[in-house]
Amino acid sequence: MYERSSAAELAESLRSELNRYSVGGKLPSSRALVDRFRVSPVTVSRALAQLAAEGLVVTRPGAGVFRAPPRTAPEATGDTSWQEVALSAEGAGDVVPRSVDASGLLVSLSAPPAGVIELNGGYLHPTLQPERAMAAALARAGRRPGAWSRPPAEGLPELRDWFAREIGGTVTAADVLVTAGGQSALTTALRALAPPGAPILVESPTYPGLLAIARASGCRPVPVPADADGVRAELLAAAFEATGARVFVCQPLFQNPTGAVLAAERRAQVLRIARAAGAFVVEDDYARALAHEDAGPLPAPLVAEDADGVVVHVRSLTKATSPSLRVGALAARGPVVERLRTIQVVDSFFVPRPLQEAALELVGAPAWPRHLRTVAAELRHRREVLAGALLRELPGLTLPHLPAGGHQLWTRLPEGTDEAGFVASALRMGVAVTPGRPYFCAEAPGPYVRMSFASVAGPAELTEAARRLAGLATG
């Protein structure tokens, strides 16, 4: 059983039994709970920690766990209703909105209830993460001389050099800034390149986190339709001309959510069109380490083919490792590098040195290439299992494109399907999927859902998820 759900179930069982003990009474030992419920010591520890966080038990090291006294009623709070006016009031010159809709992000970040199959996740399941290698890397990193001292604002030179070599082309360490993951890198890039109120061209559909960043910065995302070969170059040129935009954000490799790869003939077109418009291309290369076993040779990043400083490249280790290993990079050429650096320093000073040292230890270990090979094989297998099960169990559902990389399938529901109703019904049947609407910054062309095959414990859960969904989209 997945550790998180079993811990939640154990906590619920213990919660229902607390009335058996008097206040201050001692609960059974951890060993007794392991034997009784047939769970691991880690599960028991997590369940007790949950009860302690709720104020139901008190842990005394060396003595045991005891029922906590009932909480007293909270003191009366002040009147915060004035905040509704303050938070919604817009000044005459305000451009940046006071509130931002992050629901598209929260769908993928929120854990579903116990027993629900998590097809809405955005990260590798713990069984696919290199947990032992990461733990060993973190332990080694903590012992490095100076590991807890302040790092350079741009990042450790050795890590910048590693990212530069991974990106390839003529990119050097001097072109690279270490960031706190991909989301932070995208935020820095948009703040550096687009003033509040400016239009930003984006692929349609696109990653909801990007739309949230743009809107939080006061910018206006403008959709440019994409197909199985990536963004449509002729529509990109027309969008630049119509809007006067100076930024285009794209994911040329295994685009989220469609999984499309920008076709070879369009790559040069995109760079040429942006250069003619005097615009930057922000390349979010989030899934390069998530290529499937059958992907074949991957195209080089756009930045590796860019001699004129058009491309600002975003790269991250997070997707291929753990959501908590938030280490990424920005790569660019020319005066924009200094602006990127300045904004990052203002926002966060620097990425914690122990995390950078741990990333260096991880990517330099023999376990790293083995991990990437394992992930490539497993993602290919899971893609085939989920796609086959969906086509078998939900014949009315369409898979416009089977990706050779990434962690998701982008599925179109039958015309006229209530997308929100489908998502809600799926959850009632014990399957969490991501609605397609948040991936569009304008009107959606139809009902879609995104399903991740990387966020579950194994292929059996993918088959079970499709079985549970059978009949929901029959056309």
N, C-alpha and C positions, 0 to 999 in steps of 0.2 A: 504494500500500500504506500502511496505517496506520503512522505513523512509529514508534510504540513497538514494534510487532511486527517491523518491518524492522530496527530497531536490535538487537533481541534475536537475530534470525536472523544478522545480520552478526557479532555478538559470538560466536555459536556457531561460525561458520565460522572466525573468527580464532583462537578458542580451540583448535580442532582442528589448526591449523597451527603453533602455537607451538613445537613440537618441532623445526621446521626451523631455528630460530634458536638460537644459543648464548646462554648467560646473558650479558646485557649487549649482545647483538646488536640492531641497529637494525631495526625493522619498516619496511615501505614507508611513504612519506609519505601524508598524508591525501588529497592530490590523486590519487596513484596508486590508493588504495583506492576513491575516488569513480569513477575511470575503469574500474577492473576490475570492481567489483560493480554499477555503474550505480545508485548511490544518491546521496542528497544529502549535502552536507558536514555537515548537522546529524545525519544518521543515523550517519555515521562518528564524529563527536564523541561521540555518546551511546554507541556501541558501545565505543569506546576507554575512555570513562569507566567503563563497566561492568567492563571487564577490569582497570582500575586499582584499582577498588574491591575486586576479588577478589584483589588482590595479584599479578596475573600479569604486568602490565607497569608500567613507570615512565615518566611523562611529564616531559620536560625542556623547558620553554619555550625556543623558539629553536633547539633541537637535534633534537627528534623524540621518538619513542616507542621504548622499549627493553624487551627481555624482562627481567623482574625475577628476581633470584635466588630459588631455592626457599625457601619458608617453613620455618623451623626448627620442630621439634615443640614444641607449647605446654607450658609448665611445668605440673607437676601442680597441680590446683586443690584447694581445701579441700573439706571434707565439708559439703554444704548440705542433707543429708537432714533436719536438725533443723527446717528451714523447713516441712516438711509438717505437723508438729505445731503450730507457731506460727500458720500461716495457717489451719488448720482449727479450732483451739480456739475455742469460743464461751463467753464469760462468761455468768454467770447472768442479767445484766441486758441482754445484747446484743439489740438489735432489728434493726440494719442487718446484712444478710448479708455474709460475708467475701468471697464471690466472686459474680460476675455473669456470666450467659451473654450474650455479645455476638455469637454466631454469626449471628443474623439481620441484624446490621449488617455484619459482615465479608463476608458473601456478596456484598453490593453494593459493597463497598470494595476487594475483592481483584481484581486483574487476572487474567484467565484466561490459560492458555498461548498462545503464538503460534499463529495459525491458527484459534483458537476464536472464533466469532462471539459477541460480548458482549451478550446480551440480559438480563444480570443487573445492569447498571449503574444508577446513580442520578443521573447527571449528563449534561449535553449532551456529545456527542462534540466534540473540538477543531474539527472542521469547522463546527460550529454555534455555537461560542463567538466572541464579538467580540474575537478576540485582538489585532488591530491597534488597535482602539479602546482596549482595556485597556492595551496597551503605551504608547500615546500618553498616556493619562490618568495612568499611573504616572510617566511622564517629566515631565509638566507638574506633577504633584503634588509631586515631589521638588524642584522649583524654587520652590515657593510659600514666601513668607516665613514662618518659624517652622514649616515642615513637619515638622521633626524634634524639635520641642519637645514637652513633655508636654501632652496634650489634657485638656479637662475630663473628669472621671470619667463624666459622663452622656453624653459624646459631643460632637462639634462642633455648635454651635448651628445652622449652616447645614444640616448633614446631618439633624439632628433635625427641623428645619422641613420639609425635603424629604419625610421619611418621614410626617410629620403630614399634609401635603397629599396624599400618595398614599393614605393611609388614609381620609381624608375625614371627613365628619360634623363634629362639634364637637371632634375631637381636635386638640390644639395641640402645639407643640414642647415645652412644659413637661410633657406627658404621656408623652414618648418618651425611652427610653434606648437608646443604640447598643450593640449586642452583637456578639460574634465569631461571627456566623452564627446560623442557626435552632436548631441542636442546643444551642448554649450558652444561647440564650434560653429554650428549653424546660426545660433543667436549672435555670436560675435561677428560673423560674416555679414549678416543682414544689417546689424547696427552700424557696421563700418561702411557699407556700400549704399544704403538707401536712407534718405532722410524721412522723418515722419510725414505722412501724406503721399509719399511716392508710390507709384505702381510697381509691383514685382511680378514678373511673369513666372508661372509655375506650370508644370505638366498637369494634365487633367485626365484621370484622377491623380492625386498625389498624397503624400504622407501627411496626416492631420497635424502632427507636431510642427511641421513647417508652416502650415496655415496659422496655427496658434502663435508661433513666433512672429510672423509677419504682422498679424493683427495687434499683438501686444506692443510691437514697435510703432504702431500707428500707420503701417503701410497697407496698401490695398492689393491683395493678391488677384491676379488676372489669369484666367485659365487658358492654356494652349492645348488643344486636343492631341492625344497620342494614340498610336495604334500598336500592333504587335511588333513593329520595328522602331518603337520609341516616338519621341515628339515629331510632329509633322513639320518639316522645315519651312514649307511655304506659309503655313499658318503662324509659325514663329516670326518670320520676317514681317508679316502683316501686323502682328501684335506689337512688335517694336515700333513700327511706323505709326500705328494708331494711338499708342499710349505714350510714346516718348520714354518708355521704361529704360533703365540703365542696369537692370539685374534680371537674369534668368536663372532659376534654380532647377536642377534636374538630377535624376539618378540614372545615368546611362547604363548601369549594369544591374540587372535583376531588380528592376524598378518596383518600388512598393506603392501600390499593392499588386500591380499586374504581373510582375516578374519579367517584363519585356527587357530586351537588350537593344540599345541604340544601334541601328544598322550601320555597317561600315561606310556606306556612301553618305549617310546623314551626319556622321561625326564631323567631317571637314566642313559640311554645310553649316552646322550649328556654330562652329568657331568663326567661320567667315561672316555669317550673318551678325553675330554679336560684335565682332570687330568693326564691321561697317556701321553699326549703331552706336559705337563708342560705349559698349556695355560689357559688364562682367558676366561670366558664367560661373555659378557656384555649383560645383560637382560634388554631390553627396555619394561617395563610394562606400556605402554602409555595408554591402553584402559581398565584397570580394572574397572574404574568407569563408563564405557560406556557399561557394560553388559546389554543385553536386558532382558525384563521381563520373557522370556521363556528360559533363559540361563541355569538355574539350578545351583547347587553348583559349584563354580569356583575352579580350582586347585590352590594350594598355589603357590606363586612365587618360582622360582628355588632357589633363595638365601635362602629361609626358609628351604630348604632341603639340603643345602650345608654346611658341617662341616669343609671343608678344605680351605675356602677362594678362591674358584675357581670363584665364581660369583661376578660381580660388577653390582649392581641393580640400575636401573634408574626409577624414579617415578615422576609424575607431576600432579599438580592440574589444569593445563591450559585447557586440552581437555574437562574436565567436567564443566568448568566454563566460562571463557572468554579468548580470545587470549591475553588480556592485563594483566591478573593475572598470571604473569610469576614467579611462585614459584614451585620448584620441589626439588628432593632429589637424592643423590647418597648414596648407602649403600654397604659397603664392610668390609672385615675382614683382619687383618694382616698388614704388612708393607705398602701395597698399599694404605691404608687410608691416610697416611702422604703424599705420593706423590700426591694423588688426591687433598688433601687440599692445598698443596703448589702451584700446578698449578692453582687452582681456585683463590687463593689469588693474584697471579701474574696477572692473566687475568682480574679480576673484583673486587678485594678486598673482597666484600661481597654483599649479596642481601640487598637492602634498608630495613631498619628496619620497616618503616610504612607498607610496603608490607607484610612483615612477620607477623607483628601484625594483619593486616587485614585478612590474611589467617587463623591465629589462631582463630580470632573472627568468621569467616565464618564457619569453620569446627566444632566449638563448639556450634553453634547455632541450635535450633530445626528445623530451615528451611533447614539445610543441608541434613539430611536423607530424608526429604520430596522432596527436589529437585532431589536427586538421584532416588527416586521411580518414579517421574514424567518423568525424562529422560528415564529410563528403559522402561516404558510403551510406551512413544512416539516413541522411536527409533524402537521398535518392530513393531509398527503400520506402521511407515514410510517404514521400510524394506519390509514389506508385500505389501504395496501399490505400491512401485516402482518396486519390482520384478514382481508382477502380471501385471503391466502396460507394462513393457518391453517385457515380454513373449507374451503378447497379441498383442502389436503394432509392435514389431520387432522379428518375429518368427525365423529369421536366427541368432539371437544373442544367445550366450550360457552363462549361469550362472554356472560356475563350482562348486560353493560352496555358500550356503546361510548362512551367519555368524550369530551367536547368540550374537554378540557384535561388538562394533566399529560403524563407521558411513558411511561405503561405501560398494558398490557392485563392485566386480571385474568381468568384463564382457569380454568374448572373441568374437571378430568379426569373421564373416565367413572367411574361408581360402582364401587368395588372396586379401582381402580388403586392400585398402590403408588407413592405420591408420591415417596418417596426414591429408589425404583428408576427412576422416570421421569427424575428430575433427573440421576441418575448415567448412565443410558443416553444422555440428550441430550448430556452432556459427552463421552462416548466418540464420539459422532457429530459433535463439533465445534461444539456449541451450549451456551452457559452460560445457564441460566435460574435463577430464584429460587424455592425451594420455598415453598409457602404456609403451612406449619405455623408458622413464627416470627411470623406476623401475628396469631395467636390467642393470648390469654393463658389460655384454658381449652381444652377439647376442641374440635378443629376439626370443623365439620359435614360435611366432605368433603375430597377431595384437590384442591388448587389449585396453580397455578404463576403467577408474575408474570413478564411479558416486557416489557422496555423497548424502545421503538422510537427512543429518542433517543441511545443510547449506542453506535451503530454509525456507520460512515463514510457510509452512504447507503442508499437503498431497495433496491438490488440485494442487499445483505447480508441484508435482511429476507426477501426471496423465497428466497434460498439457505438461510437458516436453516430456514424452513418445509419446504423440499424435503428437507433432511437429517433433519428430525424426522418425515417422512411414515411412517406405520405405527406410531408409538409409542403413539398413543391412538386406536384405531380403534373402541372401544366393544365 
